């Protein structure tokens, strides 16, 4: 069952966390507070087709995300080796964090106790860690196009709602 207990919702302050990414580099959310918007994607595992498509979509727009003062981190319950292999296989340019004990995942309230995995959810946080978007992905027909992430960041950065671009998966 999808846990909504301790769910982090739009308008709330996102909990901070520290972890090591698959490259062994320290990730501390406090470093980004006040400096960068943050896109956090909690994903099920390396075998999840929906998750793989979302990871690739975000990777395709990563340069635009960073140009708008954003950063991306993806979190999973997969082992560090599985997470690292997926990052290499998909050529993901952003940080990937293995959270097999689901400490971070529990903190955000996206742990699925029926599968023992994270439920696929994309969060967009403002520089002040306020959750600006929380999108629960239901399947391939419900992906959050990375262009929509860029548009949200553009709106957050400029205060204008002029779309950068938009496309939908078929």
Buried (B, 14 or more C-beta within 10 A) or exposed (E): EBBEEEBBEEEEEBEEBEBEBBEEEEBEBEEBBEEBBBBBBBBBBBEBEBBBBBBEBBBEBBEBBBEBBBBBBBBBBBEBEBBBBBBEEBEBBBBBBBBBEBEBBBBBBBBBEEBEBBBBBBBBBBBEBBBBBBBBBEEEEEBBBBBBBBBBBBBBBEEEEEEBEEEEEE
